[in-house]
């Protein structure tokens, strides 16, 4: 059976695309992965998604979006994609541990991007309890408090500058004695009166797991080995994201970081009939609402494409 459209990914972008394609009577199939819902499923309160007068939890928001898609007749299949063949239509999608390939005349990729973490136990235990990878998402909760940001690139300084407008103090923790960020970002951050720097430092432990909340960060000087505690109520990890595009290499045009390249004013990719939405093609905004918006755009692009080749 060849589907009209297959959507790979079940976060805000994928589910929005599914809702729009279902309303267009395209009977979309969503491959939702073994961990459905995307990054919002590991987010606590969401206060910046339009339509909710009071905060809604990330898992609850994704559960409601999925239920909305199901009500419209969207079909779901659980599994992770092993490979795709975009060299001819219909496109084929193979899932891990499933022998039979799925086929579709159009494909929407909405597999997102995964935040890079430090990889220490205390960070994992306090994730969403004071440890975050998105200042725009969670900075609001730390108004008037002290926070810390890990990283030395543009992303880290953008997070620090954003947080400086909300918090009382931001400490940027960087493993080197100079920043990797662009010159203009460095100048802005260094000049900001609320931003301080912990140079040549790495995070040794996030405190305090016993209290089940962030109370500070113990850092280690990479040159001397000395350790000290930086008091803070929130820790923001800004060492980068990895787009989930490993299964697409050699199939679609990707940028130097692995994000899918889309055409101007469109969600179309380098292969006709294949579209991308959400964080898998967005290296700048990475918000639930922008992911949903591009999911809508990709669905409309796919619908128009199918009409043009019918």
DANORMO-V410367 format. One record per pair of residues at least 6 apart in sequence whose C-alpha atoms are under 6 Angstrom apart, sorted by the first residue. I is the first residue (numbers start at 1). J is the second residue. If there is no record, write none. Layout:
I;J / I;J
//
This chain:
2;103 / 2;104 / 3;104 / 4;26 / 4;104 / 4;105 / 5;28 / 5;104 / 5;105 / 5;106 / 5;107 / 6;28 / 6;29 / 6;30 / 6;104 / 6;107 / 7;30 / 7;107 / 7;108 / 7;109 / 8;30 / 8;31 / 8;109 / 8;110 / 9;31 / 9;32 / 9;110 / 9;111 / 10;32 / 10;36 / 10;37 / 11;37 / 11;38 / 12;291 / 12;292 / 13;277 / 13;278 / 13;291 / 13;292 / 13;295 / 14;110 / 14;295 / 16;292 / 16;295 / 16;296 / 17;295 / 17;296 / 17;299 / 19;69 / 21;299 / 28;74 / 29;75 / 29;76 / 30;76 / 31;77 / 32;78 / 33;78 / 33;79 / 33;80 / 34;78 / 34;79 / 37;62 / 40;58 / 41;58 / 41;59 / 43;58 / 44;57 / 44;58 / 45;55 / 45;56 / 45;57 / 46;55 / 46;56 / 46;57 / 46;58 / 47;55 / 80;95 / 80;96 / 81;94 / 81;95 / 81;96 / 82;94 / 82;95 / 82;96 / 83;94 / 83;247 / 84;92 / 84;93 / 85;91 / 85;92 / 90;103 / 90;104 / 90;105 / 91;103 / 91;104 / 92;102 / 92;103 / 93;101 / 93;102 / 94;101 / 106;273 / 106;274 / 107;274 / 108;274 / 108;275 / 108;276 / 109;276 / 110;276 / 110;277 / 110;278 / 111;244 / 111;280 / 112;244 / 112;279 / 112;280 / 113;242 / 113;243 / 113;244 / 113;279 / 113;280 / 114;241 / 114;242 / 115;241 / 116;240 / 116;241 / 122;206 / 123;206 / 129;213 / 130;214 / 130;234 / 131;234 / 131;235 / 131;236 / 132;236 / 133;236 / 133;237 / 135;159 / 143;166 / 143;167 / 144;167 / 144;168 / 145;167 / 145;168 / 146;168 / 146;169 / 146;232 / 146;233 / 147;170 / 147;232 / 147;233 / 147;234 / 147;235 / 148;170 / 148;171 / 148;172 / 148;235 / 149;172 / 149;173 / 149;235 / 149;236 / 149;237 / 150;172 / 150;173 / 150;237 / 150;238 / 151;174 / 151;238 / 151;239 / 152;174 / 152;179 / 152;180 / 153;180 / 153;181 / 154;181 / 156;238 / 164;194 / 169;194 / 170;195 / 171;195 / 171;196 / 171;197 / 172;197 / 173;198 / 174;199 / 174;200 / 174;201 / 175;200 / 175;201 / 175;202 / 176;199 / 176;200 / 177;199 / 177;200 / 200;221 / 200;222 / 201;219 / 201;220 / 201;221 / 201;222 / 202;219 / 202;220 / 203;219 / 204;218 / 204;219 / 204;220 / 205;218 / 206;217 / 207;214 / 207;215 / 207;216 / 207;217 / 208;214 / 208;215 / 214;233 / 214;234 / 215;232 / 215;233 / 216;230 / 216;231 / 216;232 / 217;229 / 217;230 / 218;228 / 218;229 / 219;227 / 219;228 / 220;226 / 220;227 / 243;259 / 243;280 / 252;270 / 253;261 / 253;270 / 254;260 / 254;261 / 259;280 / 259;281 / 260;281 / 262;268 / 262;269 / 267;275 / 267;276 / 267;298 / 268;275 / 269;275 / 275;298 / 277;294 / 277;295 / 278;291 / 278;294 / 279;286
//
